[in-house]
Amino acid sequence: MRYILHNGLSCSWVATDNCPLLQQGVKRLFGLIILFTCLSSIHSQSLDIAELKIDTNYLKLGQQTVLKFSVTCNKDRKPVIPDWKEILKDKLEIISLGNADTVSLTDSQIKIRQELVVAKFNEDTSVIDSLVVPLYKKRDTLFIPCNDLTIYPIPENVDMSKDFRDIKSPEDIPYSWQEILPYILLFVAVIVLGLLTWLMVVLIKKYRKKKAPIIIAEEPKVIIPADTIALEKLNRLKTEEKWFTTDSKTYITELTDILREYIFNRWEFDARESTSEEILAADFILKVDHIHLQNLKDILSTADFVKFAKANTSTDENKSMLDKAFKFVETTALPPGEDQGVDNNRVNNE
């Protein structure tokens, strides 16, 4: 018996007929090689599996079912997903094709799964066979066969004695979220865009709108003559009989305040903050008759005497000073028609 021995690139025949021990060793070596090859083949087949399943093998015309494809292999190999349109041509109609997803089974083994929704529209028995899945690696490719699958049609029993009926309407397929979501997002985007546009228009109109000027109607000015105001206040003193009092200082102060206000309104000289000497030395005094001026001097001198000397005046003196005040205002008042007077608003404020 002769065996071939490899030594690098050279080989040679070895005759073992004359060497029983060598013959026995060579037999054992070849047996181990054959056993290792068989175990490797079984191990490889146990790791690399392609499988094809279907929910039911019996379908009515137009009935849908799910076709499930899976490949189990080592992580270092890359399986090729079959071209289902070509494989199922003239056999089954693809309604929807799902994406292939990968699941890790162990540290070194993965499983690729894919589902297809198919329907049968012919009355022939469909057989999916001879499906081989390539598993690519860096320098070699392993081809693993997939199991065969047979789909049988379920014939419809047609009663020819009955009237013909209309064709059944297409079967409604529920929409998935992946199909509805783009329309929902588009609808929401249109609403948001519309709201933003409306808000911008409102803001632009608000800022561009010119505010109408607010016109406040002024109350008509009523000019009250200075003598009218003074005589009204003097008559109030007379009516209330304030001259009939023992508090000479309060009475005299109120009387002289009326006259000081009258001088300010009549000649625009601020007699309210001036002393008696300053008033009698003012320019407007030159325009007052000597007789009427004497009444003013008597009142002012008596007022100073009461304020600073703390003297008291009698009732007759109080009444006499009130009469002199009336005469001074009446005799120095402007004739009717002159524009000298006091604004009604200022009188109300005072």
Short mmCIF file of the C-alpha atoms (twelve columns), coordinates in Angstrom:
data_MODEL
# 
_entry.id   MODEL 
# 
loop_
_atom_site.group_PDB 
_atom_site.id 
_atom_site.type_symbol 
_atom_site.label_atom_id 
_atom_site.label_alt_id 
_atom_site.label_comp_id 
_atom_site.label_asym_id 
_atom_site.label_seq_id 
_atom_site.Cartn_x 
_atom_site.Cartn_y 
_atom_site.Cartn_z 
_atom_site.pdbx_PDB_model_num 
ATOM 1   C CA . MET A 1   0.000   0.000   0.000   1 
ATOM 2   C CA . ARG A 2   1.263   3.473   -0.955  1 
ATOM 3   C CA . TYR A 3   0.338   6.870   0.485   1 
ATOM 4   C CA . ILE A 4   1.136   10.407  -0.645  1 
ATOM 5   C CA . LEU A 5   2.958   12.588  1.836   1 
ATOM 6   C CA . HIS A 6   3.044   16.399  1.553   1 
ATOM 7   C CA . ASN A 7   6.135   18.305  2.504   1 
ATOM 8   C CA . GLY A 8   5.686   21.947  1.683   1 
ATOM 9   C CA . LEU A 9   5.324   22.143  -2.094  1 
ATOM 10  C CA . SER A 10  6.743   18.693  -2.854  1 
ATOM 11  C CA . CYS A 11  5.113   15.330  -2.474  1 
ATOM 12  C CA . SER A 12  6.285   11.745  -2.648  1 
ATOM 13  C CA . TRP A 13  4.876   8.244   -2.534  1 
ATOM 14  C CA . VAL A 14  5.699   6.082   0.437   1 
ATOM 15  C CA . ALA A 15  5.460   2.327   0.278   1 
ATOM 16  C CA . THR A 16  4.210   0.769   3.491   1 
ATOM 17  C CA . ASP A 17  3.908   -2.887  2.473   1 
ATOM 18  C CA . ASN A 18  7.189   -3.779  4.140   1 
ATOM 19  C CA . CYS A 19  6.502   -1.677  7.314   1 
ATOM 20  C CA . PRO A 20  3.457   -2.830  9.337   1 
ATOM 21  C CA . LEU A 21  3.902   -0.201  12.091  1 
ATOM 22  C CA . LEU A 22  4.066   2.644   9.595   1 
ATOM 23  C CA . GLN A 23  1.015   1.267   7.794   1 
ATOM 24  C CA . GLN A 24  -0.972  1.171   11.081  1 
ATOM 25  C CA . GLY A 25  0.042   4.774   11.984  1 
ATOM 26  C CA . VAL A 26  -0.938  6.108   8.595   1 
ATOM 27  C CA . LYS A 27  -4.350  4.444   8.882   1 
ATOM 28  C CA . ARG A 28  -4.930  6.078   12.239  1 
ATOM 29  C CA . LEU A 29  -3.837  9.461   10.913  1 
ATOM 30  C CA . PHE A 30  -6.260  9.254   8.009   1 
ATOM 31  C CA . GLY A 31  -9.040  8.194   10.362  1 
ATOM 32  C CA . LEU A 32  -8.448  11.222  12.585  1 
ATOM 33  C CA . ILE A 33  -8.461  13.524  9.554   1 
ATOM 34  C CA . ILE A 34  -11.763 12.091  8.328   1 
ATOM 35  C CA . LEU A 35  -13.306 12.355  11.831  1 
ATOM 36  C CA . PHE A 36  -12.175 15.986  12.222  1 
ATOM 37  C CA . THR A 37  -13.597 16.850  8.803   1 
ATOM 38  C CA . CYS A 38  -16.972 15.294  9.677   1 
ATOM 39  C CA . LEU A 39  -17.131 17.088  13.063  1 
ATOM 40  C CA . SER A 40  -16.235 20.411  11.449  1 
ATOM 41  C CA . SER A 41  -18.932 19.928  8.856   1 
ATOM 42  C CA . ILE A 42  -21.537 19.039  11.515  1 
ATOM 43  C CA . HIS A 43  -20.484 22.005  13.714  1 
ATOM 44  C CA . SER A 44  -20.612 24.389  10.769  1 
ATOM 45  C CA . GLN A 45  -24.050 23.111  9.788   1 
ATOM 46  C CA . SER A 46  -25.298 23.494  13.356  1 
ATOM 47  C CA . LEU A 47  -24.236 27.185  13.427  1 
ATOM 48  C CA . ASP A 48  -25.335 28.277  9.920   1 
ATOM 49  C CA . ILE A 49  -29.043 27.693  9.301   1 
ATOM 50  C CA . ALA A 50  -31.498 29.311  6.852   1 
ATOM 51  C CA . GLU A 51  -35.173 28.768  7.577   1 
ATOM 52  C CA . LEU A 52  -38.421 29.728  5.818   1 
ATOM 53  C CA . LYS A 53  -41.821 29.553  7.568   1 
ATOM 54  C CA . ILE A 54  -45.382 30.590  6.770   1 
ATOM 55  C CA . ASP A 55  -48.399 31.028  9.012   1 
ATOM 56  C CA . THR A 56  -50.522 28.693  6.893   1 
ATOM 57  C CA . ASN A 57  -49.812 26.579  3.843   1 
ATOM 58  C CA . TYR A 58  -53.419 26.725  2.641   1 
ATOM 59  C CA . LEU A 59  -54.682 29.988  1.193   1 
ATOM 60  C CA . LYS A 60  -57.835 31.154  -0.492  1 
ATOM 61  C CA . LEU A 61  -57.628 33.412  -3.504  1 
ATOM 62  C CA . GLY A 62  -56.700 36.870  -2.274  1 
ATOM 63  C CA . GLN A 63  -56.079 35.696  1.298   1 
ATOM 64  C CA . GLN A 64  -53.080 37.224  3.038   1 
ATOM 65  C CA . THR A 65  -50.562 35.544  5.320   1 
ATOM 66  C CA . VAL A 66  -47.140 36.196  6.824   1 
ATOM 67  C CA . LEU A 67  -43.985 34.643  5.376   1 
ATOM 68  C CA . LYS A 68  -41.089 34.495  7.874   1 
ATOM 69  C CA . PHE A 69  -37.470 34.183  6.828   1 
ATOM 70  C CA . SER A 70  -34.509 33.799  9.212   1 
ATOM 71  C CA . VAL A 71  -30.756 33.090  8.967   1 
ATOM 72  C CA . THR A 72  -28.622 31.961  11.904  1 
ATOM 73  C CA . CYS A 73  -24.852 32.272  11.410  1 
ATOM 74  C CA . ASN A 74  -21.563 33.401  12.940  1 
ATOM 75  C CA . LYS A 75  -21.052 37.109  13.523  1 
ATOM 76  C CA . ASP A 76  -18.047 37.169  11.183  1 
ATOM 77  C CA . ARG A 77  -20.251 36.236  8.226   1 
ATOM 78  C CA . LYS A 78  -22.599 38.516  6.317   1 
ATOM 79  C CA . PRO A 79  -25.701 36.848  4.867   1 
ATOM 80  C CA . VAL A 80  -27.337 38.072  1.657   1 
ATOM 81  C CA . ILE A 81  -31.101 38.682  1.912   1 
ATOM 82  C CA . PRO A 82  -32.887 36.967  -1.002  1 
ATOM 83  C CA . ASP A 83  -34.503 38.970  -3.803  1 
ATOM 84  C CA . TRP A 84  -38.085 38.155  -2.873  1 
ATOM 85  C CA . LYS A 85  -39.638 39.838  -5.901  1 
ATOM 86  C CA . GLU A 86  -37.725 37.497  -8.161  1 
ATOM 87  C CA . ILE A 87  -38.117 34.398  -5.971  1 
ATOM 88  C CA . LEU A 88  -41.900 34.821  -5.429  1 
ATOM 89  C CA . LYS A 89  -42.600 35.859  -9.007  1 
ATOM 90  C CA . ASP A 90  -45.722 34.051  -10.385 1 
ATOM 91  C CA . LYS A 91  -46.110 32.346  -6.983  1 
ATOM 92  C CA . LEU A 92  -47.143 34.862  -4.349  1 
ATOM 93  C CA . GLU A 93  -47.909 38.582  -4.399  1 
ATOM 94  C CA . ILE A 94  -45.923 40.720  -1.935  1 
ATOM 95  C CA . ILE A 95  -48.261 43.079  -0.043  1 
ATOM 96  C CA . SER A 96  -45.662 44.551  2.324   1 
ATOM 97  C CA . LEU A 97  -41.960 43.873  2.852   1 
ATOM 98  C CA . GLY A 98  -40.598 44.336  6.346   1 
ATOM 99  C CA . ASN A 99  -37.067 45.387  7.205   1 
ATOM 100 C CA . ALA A 100 -34.513 42.764  8.177   1 
ATOM 101 C CA . ASP A 101 -33.507 43.006  11.827  1 
ATOM 102 C CA . THR A 102 -30.540 41.375  13.580  1 
ATOM 103 C CA . VAL A 103 -30.650 39.697  16.998  1 
ATOM 104 C CA . SER A 104 -27.609 38.483  18.949  1 
ATOM 105 C CA . LEU A 105 -28.089 34.911  20.171  1 
ATOM 106 C CA . THR A 106 -24.644 34.402  21.721  1 
ATOM 107 C CA . ASP A 107 -21.299 36.161  21.718  1 
ATOM 108 C CA . SER A 108 -20.446 34.564  18.391  1 
ATOM 109 C CA . GLN A 109 -23.840 33.904  16.812  1 
ATOM 110 C CA . ILE A 110 -26.508 36.185  15.326  1 
ATOM 111 C CA . LYS A 111 -29.939 35.747  13.791  1 
ATOM 112 C CA . ILE A 112 -31.334 37.846  10.939  1 
ATOM 113 C CA . ARG A 113 -35.140 37.925  10.636  1 
ATOM 114 C CA . GLN A 114 -37.491 39.316  8.024   1 
ATOM 115 C CA . GLU A 115 -41.259 39.141  7.601   1 
ATOM 116 C CA . LEU A 116 -43.317 39.537  4.436   1 
ATOM 117 C CA . VAL A 117 -47.086 39.922  4.051   1 
ATOM 118 C CA . VAL A 118 -48.034 37.907  0.946   1 
ATOM 119 C CA . ALA A 119 -51.250 36.922  -0.800  1 
ATOM 120 C CA . LYS A 120 -52.125 34.242  -3.346  1 
ATOM 121 C CA . PHE A 121 -53.975 35.203  -6.534  1 
ATOM 122 C CA . ASN A 122 -53.672 32.019  -8.606  1 
ATOM 123 C CA . GLU A 123 -55.088 28.503  -8.287  1 
ATOM 124 C CA . ASP A 124 -51.758 26.719  -8.740  1 
ATOM 125 C CA . THR A 125 -49.746 25.085  -6.005  1 
ATOM 126 C CA . SER A 126 -46.763 27.299  -5.311  1 
ATOM 127 C CA . VAL A 127 -43.430 25.808  -4.310  1 
ATOM 128 C CA . ILE A 128 -40.532 27.830  -2.988  1 
ATOM 129 C CA . ASP A 129 -37.481 25.608  -3.400  1 
ATOM 130 C CA . SER A 130 -33.812 25.673  -4.316  1 
ATOM 131 C CA . LEU A 131 -33.312 28.744  -2.122  1 
ATOM 132 C CA . VAL A 132 -29.628 29.113  -1.220  1 
ATOM 133 C CA . VAL A 133 -28.355 31.880  1.067   1 
ATOM 134 C CA . PRO A 134 -24.750 33.069  0.593   1 
ATOM 135 C CA . LEU A 135 -22.750 33.838  3.755   1 
ATOM 136 C CA . TYR A 136 -19.850 36.112  2.899   1 
ATOM 137 C CA . LYS A 137 -16.609 36.333  4.790   1 
ATOM 138 C CA . LYS A 138 -13.386 38.118  3.954   1 
ATOM 139 C CA . ARG A 139 -11.892 35.500  1.624   1 
ATOM 140 C CA . ASP A 140 -14.483 32.762  1.340   1 
ATOM 141 C CA . THR A 141 -18.230 32.364  0.821   1 
ATOM 142 C CA . LEU A 142 -20.394 29.678  2.372   1 
ATOM 143 C CA . PHE A 143 -23.684 28.719  0.725   1 
ATOM 144 C CA . ILE A 144 -26.346 27.245  2.986   1 
ATOM 145 C CA . PRO A 145 -29.582 25.774  1.615   1 
ATOM 146 C CA . CYS A 146 -32.998 26.826  2.898   1 
ATOM 147 C CA . ASN A 147 -35.921 24.483  3.457   1 
ATOM 148 C CA . ASP A 148 -38.567 24.133  0.760   1 
ATOM 149 C CA . LEU A 149 -42.024 25.568  1.254   1 
ATOM 150 C CA . THR A 150 -45.263 24.579  -0.481  1 
ATOM 151 C CA . ILE A 151 -48.446 26.715  -0.523  1 
ATOM 152 C CA . TYR A 152 -51.683 25.035  -1.547  1 
ATOM 153 C CA . PRO A 153 -54.714 26.911  -2.900  1 
ATOM 154 C CA . ILE A 154 -58.146 26.407  -1.339  1 
ATOM 155 C CA . PRO A 155 -60.624 26.159  -4.196  1 
ATOM 156 C CA . GLU A 156 -63.870 28.088  -3.952  1 
ATOM 157 C CA . ASN A 157 -67.032 26.053  -4.253  1 
ATOM 158 C CA . VAL A 158 -69.147 27.791  -6.879  1 
ATOM 159 C CA . ASP A 159 -72.807 26.907  -7.118  1 
ATOM 160 C CA . MET A 160 -73.673 27.402  -10.770 1 
ATOM 161 C CA . SER A 161 -77.388 27.167  -10.012 1 
ATOM 162 C CA . LYS A 162 -77.315 30.501  -8.131  1 
ATOM 163 C CA . ASP A 163 -77.236 33.935  -9.649  1 
ATOM 164 C CA . PHE A 164 -73.938 35.604  -10.258 1 
ATOM 165 C CA . ARG A 165 -72.875 38.089  -7.611  1 
ATOM 166 C CA . ASP A 166 -70.688 41.136  -7.766  1 
ATOM 167 C CA . ILE A 167 -66.981 40.784  -7.192  1 
ATOM 168 C CA . LYS A 168 -65.982 41.271  -3.572  1 
ATOM 169 C CA . SER A 169 -64.598 44.666  -2.777  1 
ATOM 170 C CA . PRO A 170 -60.864 44.912  -1.994  1 
ATOM 171 C CA . GLU A 171 -59.947 43.981  1.524   1 
ATOM 172 C CA . ASP A 172 -59.176 46.948  3.763   1 
ATOM 173 C CA . ILE A 173 -55.668 46.930  5.153   1 
ATOM 174 C CA . PRO A 174 -55.206 48.961  8.357   1 
ATOM 175 C CA . TYR A 175 -52.785 51.837  8.094   1 
ATOM 176 C CA . SER A 176 -49.631 51.687  10.140  1 
ATOM 177 C CA . TRP A 177 -48.166 54.529  12.235  1 
ATOM 178 C CA . GLN A 178 -45.309 54.851  9.762   1 
ATOM 179 C CA . GLU A 179 -47.842 55.688  7.032   1 
ATOM 180 C CA . ILE A 180 -50.033 58.036  9.120   1 
ATOM 181 C CA . LEU A 181 -47.271 59.942  10.974  1 
ATOM 182 C CA . PRO A 182 -46.081 62.091  7.989   1 
ATOM 183 C CA . TYR A 183 -49.645 63.352  7.395   1 
ATOM 184 C CA . ILE A 184 -50.106 64.156  11.106  1 
ATOM 185 C CA . LEU A 185 -46.823 66.091  11.182  1 
ATOM 186 C CA . LEU A 186 -47.780 67.966  8.005   1 
ATOM 187 C CA . PHE A 187 -51.168 68.900  9.490   1 
ATOM 188 C CA . VAL A 188 -49.575 70.149  12.724  1 
ATOM 189 C CA . ALA A 189 -46.957 72.121  10.773  1 
ATOM 190 C CA . VAL A 190 -49.674 73.839  8.691   1 
ATOM 191 C CA . ILE A 191 -51.599 74.818  11.849  1 
ATOM 192 C CA . VAL A 192 -48.466 76.157  13.587  1 
ATOM 193 C CA . LEU A 193 -47.466 78.106  10.480  1 
ATOM 194 C CA . GLY A 194 -50.959 79.585  10.232  1 
ATOM 195 C CA . LEU A 195 -50.924 80.656  13.884  1 
ATOM 196 C CA . LEU A 196 -47.492 82.257  13.527  1 
ATOM 197 C CA . THR A 197 -48.611 84.133  10.411  1 
ATOM 198 C CA . TRP A 198 -51.756 85.390  12.165  1 
ATOM 199 C CA . LEU A 199 -49.736 86.478  15.195  1 
ATOM 200 C CA . MET A 200 -47.242 88.375  13.027  1 
ATOM 201 C CA . VAL A 201 -50.062 90.171  11.179  1 
ATOM 202 C CA . VAL A 202 -51.703 91.179  14.472  1 
ATOM 203 C CA . LEU A 203 -48.417 92.486  15.890  1 
ATOM 204 C CA . ILE A 204 -47.590 94.422  12.724  1 
ATOM 205 C CA . LYS A 205 -51.024 96.044  12.685  1 
ATOM 206 C CA . LYS A 206 -50.724 96.866  16.355  1 
ATOM 207 C CA . TYR A 207 -47.389 98.664  15.968  1 
ATOM 208 C CA . ARG A 208 -48.283 100.361 12.694  1 
ATOM 209 C CA . LYS A 209 -51.613 101.610 13.901  1 
ATOM 210 C CA . LYS A 210 -51.419 105.270 14.633  1 
ATOM 211 C CA . LYS A 211 -53.079 106.332 17.803  1 
ATOM 212 C CA . ALA A 212 -55.641 109.027 17.250  1 
ATOM 213 C CA . PRO A 213 -54.715 112.176 19.145  1 
ATOM 214 C CA . ILE A 214 -56.797 112.625 22.253  1 
ATOM 215 C CA . ILE A 215 -58.312 116.064 22.199  1 
ATOM 216 C CA . ILE A 216 -59.382 117.267 25.592  1 
ATOM 217 C CA . ALA A 217 -61.909 119.992 25.326  1 
ATOM 218 C CA . GLU A 218 -60.930 122.906 27.449  1 
ATOM 219 C CA . GLU A 219 -63.544 124.383 29.642  1 
ATOM 220 C CA . PRO A 220 -64.456 127.885 28.556  1 
ATOM 221 C CA . LYS A 221 -62.740 130.492 30.619  1 
ATOM 222 C CA . VAL A 222 -65.057 132.670 32.622  1 
ATOM 223 C CA . ILE A 223 -63.419 135.912 33.613  1 
ATOM 224 C CA . ILE A 224 -64.730 137.179 36.941  1 
ATOM 225 C CA . PRO A 225 -63.982 140.832 37.734  1 
ATOM 226 C CA . ALA A 226 -61.689 141.392 40.707  1 
ATOM 227 C CA . ASP A 227 -64.221 143.668 42.437  1 
ATOM 228 C CA . THR A 228 -66.937 140.999 42.157  1 
ATOM 229 C CA . ILE A 229 -64.784 138.474 44.012  1 
ATOM 230 C CA . ALA A 230 -63.811 140.987 46.691  1 
ATOM 231 C CA . LEU A 231 -67.363 142.302 47.208  1 
ATOM 232 C CA . GLU A 232 -68.685 138.704 47.461  1 
ATOM 233 C CA . LYS A 233 -66.240 137.945 50.275  1 
ATOM 234 C CA . LEU A 234 -66.910 141.283 52.047  1 
ATOM 235 C CA . ASN A 235 -70.651 140.617 51.914  1 
ATOM 236 C CA . ARG A 236 -70.024 137.239 53.488  1 
ATOM 237 C CA . LEU A 237 -68.231 138.967 56.402  1 
ATOM 238 C CA . LYS A 238 -71.116 141.391 56.707  1 
ATOM 239 C CA . THR A 239 -73.784 138.674 56.546  1 
ATOM 240 C CA . GLU A 240 -72.042 136.534 59.110  1 
ATOM 241 C CA . GLU A 241 -71.517 139.642 61.268  1 
ATOM 242 C CA . LYS A 242 -67.921 138.747 61.866  1 
ATOM 243 C CA . TRP A 243 -67.242 142.392 62.670  1 
ATOM 244 C CA . PHE A 244 -69.231 141.851 65.869  1 
ATOM 245 C CA . THR A 245 -66.438 140.008 67.677  1 
ATOM 246 C CA . THR A 246 -63.937 140.413 70.478  1 
ATOM 247 C CA . ASP A 247 -61.212 138.604 68.472  1 
ATOM 248 C CA . SER A 248 -60.028 141.674 66.639  1 
ATOM 249 C CA . LYS A 249 -56.872 140.030 65.228  1 
ATOM 250 C CA . THR A 250 -58.731 137.231 63.394  1 
ATOM 251 C CA . TYR A 251 -61.287 139.641 61.935  1 
ATOM 252 C CA . ILE A 252 -58.723 142.228 60.851  1 
ATOM 253 C CA . THR A 253 -56.517 139.514 59.272  1 
ATOM 254 C CA . GLU A 254 -59.428 138.127 57.215  1 
ATOM 255 C CA . LEU A 255 -60.484 141.637 56.122  1 
ATOM 256 C CA . THR A 256 -56.979 142.683 55.015  1 
ATOM 257 C CA . ASP A 257 -56.486 139.350 53.178  1 
ATOM 258 C CA . ILE A 258 -59.556 140.157 51.064  1 
ATOM 259 C CA . LEU A 259 -58.144 143.597 50.207  1 
ATOM 260 C CA . ARG A 260 -54.627 142.204 49.454  1 
ATOM 261 C CA . GLU A 261 -56.162 139.622 47.086  1 
ATOM 262 C CA . TYR A 262 -58.214 142.369 45.426  1 
ATOM 263 C CA . ILE A 263 -55.121 144.512 44.843  1 
ATOM 264 C CA . PHE A 264 -53.336 141.514 43.279  1 
ATOM 265 C CA . ASN A 265 -56.268 140.719 40.958  1 
ATOM 266 C CA . ARG A 266 -56.930 144.365 40.096  1 
ATOM 267 C CA . TRP A 267 -53.426 145.764 39.571  1 
ATOM 268 C CA . GLU A 268 -51.370 142.517 39.431  1 
ATOM 269 C CA . PHE A 269 -49.298 143.616 42.397  1 
ATOM 270 C CA . ASP A 270 -48.561 140.812 44.833  1 
ATOM 271 C CA . ALA A 271 -49.863 142.464 47.940  1 
ATOM 272 C CA . ARG A 272 -50.397 139.111 49.643  1 
ATOM 273 C CA . GLU A 273 -46.692 138.797 50.454  1 
ATOM 274 C CA . SER A 274 -45.999 142.520 50.952  1 
ATOM 275 C CA . THR A 275 -45.989 144.735 54.033  1 
ATOM 276 C CA . SER A 276 -48.263 147.740 54.448  1 
ATOM 277 C CA . GLU A 277 -45.416 150.135 53.604  1 
ATOM 278 C CA . GLU A 278 -44.587 148.224 50.399  1 
ATOM 279 C CA . ILE A 279 -48.227 148.308 49.314  1 
ATOM 280 C CA . LEU A 280 -48.601 152.074 49.907  1 
ATOM 281 C CA . ALA A 281 -45.338 152.699 48.021  1 
ATOM 282 C CA . ALA A 282 -46.311 150.652 44.964  1 
ATOM 283 C CA . ASP A 283 -46.832 152.236 41.536  1 
ATOM 284 C CA . PHE A 284 -50.553 151.412 41.339  1 
ATOM 285 C CA . ILE A 285 -51.127 153.809 44.306  1 
ATOM 286 C CA . LEU A 286 -50.501 156.718 41.928  1 
ATOM 287 C CA . LYS A 287 -53.610 155.680 39.998  1 
ATOM 288 C CA . VAL A 288 -55.877 155.711 43.091  1 
ATOM 289 C CA . ASP A 289 -57.726 158.835 44.119  1 
ATOM 290 C CA . HIS A 290 -56.479 160.449 47.356  1 
ATOM 291 C CA . ILE A 291 -59.822 160.077 49.122  1 
ATOM 292 C CA . HIS A 292 -60.120 156.372 48.323  1 
ATOM 293 C CA . LEU A 293 -56.491 155.825 49.150  1 
ATOM 294 C CA . GLN A 294 -57.080 157.183 52.629  1 
ATOM 295 C CA . ASN A 295 -59.596 154.403 53.331  1 
ATOM 296 C CA . LEU A 296 -56.918 151.802 52.459  1 
ATOM 297 C CA . LYS A 297 -54.332 153.537 54.646  1 
ATOM 298 C CA . ASP A 298 -56.724 153.572 57.633  1 
ATOM 299 C CA . ILE A 299 -57.441 149.858 57.293  1 
ATOM 300 C CA . LEU A 300 -53.758 148.846 56.908  1 
ATOM 301 C CA . SER A 301 -52.555 151.014 59.795  1 
ATOM 302 C CA . THR A 302 -55.265 149.689 62.134  1 
ATOM 303 C CA . ALA A 303 -54.393 146.110 61.069  1 
ATOM 304 C CA . ASP A 304 -50.706 146.654 61.870  1 
ATOM 305 C CA . PHE A 305 -51.626 148.179 65.221  1 
ATOM 306 C CA . VAL A 306 -53.743 145.125 66.142  1 
ATOM 307 C CA . LYS A 307 -51.195 142.532 64.874  1 
ATOM 308 C CA . PHE A 308 -47.996 143.968 66.265  1 
ATOM 309 C CA . ALA A 309 -49.194 146.035 69.313  1 
ATOM 310 C CA . LYS A 310 -51.750 143.371 70.285  1 
ATOM 311 C CA . ALA A 311 -54.437 145.999 70.605  1 
ATOM 312 C CA . ASN A 312 -58.166 145.349 70.413  1 
ATOM 313 C CA . THR A 313 -60.662 147.272 68.340  1 
ATOM 314 C CA . SER A 314 -64.227 148.000 69.245  1 
ATOM 315 C CA . THR A 315 -67.245 146.767 67.345  1 
ATOM 316 C CA . ASP A 316 -67.812 150.199 65.877  1 
ATOM 317 C CA . GLU A 317 -64.240 150.347 64.614  1 
ATOM 318 C CA . ASN A 318 -64.620 146.893 63.054  1 
ATOM 319 C CA . LYS A 319 -67.833 147.978 61.323  1 
ATOM 320 C CA . SER A 320 -66.171 151.223 60.161  1 
ATOM 321 C CA . MET A 321 -63.227 149.331 58.599  1 
ATOM 322 C CA . LEU A 322 -65.654 146.992 56.762  1 
ATOM 323 C CA . ASP A 323 -67.480 150.009 55.304  1 
ATOM 324 C CA . LYS A 324 -64.165 151.571 54.210  1 
ATOM 325 C CA . ALA A 325 -63.202 148.292 52.522  1 
ATOM 326 C CA . PHE A 326 -66.506 148.324 50.567  1 
ATOM 327 C CA . LYS A 327 -65.884 151.904 49.458  1 
ATOM 328 C CA . PHE A 328 -62.285 151.196 48.384  1 
ATOM 329 C CA . VAL A 329 -63.302 148.239 46.235  1 
ATOM 330 C CA . GLU A 330 -66.363 149.924 44.738  1 
ATOM 331 C CA . THR A 331 -64.573 153.180 43.886  1 
ATOM 332 C CA . THR A 332 -61.446 151.524 42.365  1 
ATOM 333 C CA . ALA A 333 -63.242 148.837 40.337  1 
ATOM 334 C CA . LEU A 334 -62.838 148.857 36.560  1 
ATOM 335 C CA . PRO A 335 -65.736 150.104 34.507  1 
ATOM 336 C CA . PRO A 336 -67.892 147.402 32.835  1 
ATOM 337 C CA . GLY A 337 -66.397 146.113 29.544  1 
ATOM 338 C CA . GLU A 338 -62.773 146.136 30.657  1 
ATOM 339 C CA . ASP A 339 -60.971 142.766 30.370  1 
ATOM 340 C CA . GLN A 340 -59.291 142.979 33.735  1 
ATOM 341 C CA . GLY A 341 -60.464 140.031 35.807  1 
ATOM 342 C CA . VAL A 342 -59.703 136.609 37.250  1 
ATOM 343 C CA . ASP A 343 -59.979 133.156 35.582  1 
ATOM 344 C CA . ASN A 344 -62.810 131.133 37.096  1 
ATOM 345 C CA . ASN A 345 -60.516 128.053 37.389  1 
ATOM 346 C CA . ARG A 346 -58.039 130.063 39.479  1 
ATOM 347 C CA . VAL A 347 -60.811 131.302 41.733  1 
ATOM 348 C CA . ASN A 348 -61.983 127.678 42.311  1 
ATOM 349 C CA . ASN A 349 -58.439 126.553 43.121  1 
ATOM 350 C CA . GLU A 350 -57.980 129.373 45.564  1 
# 
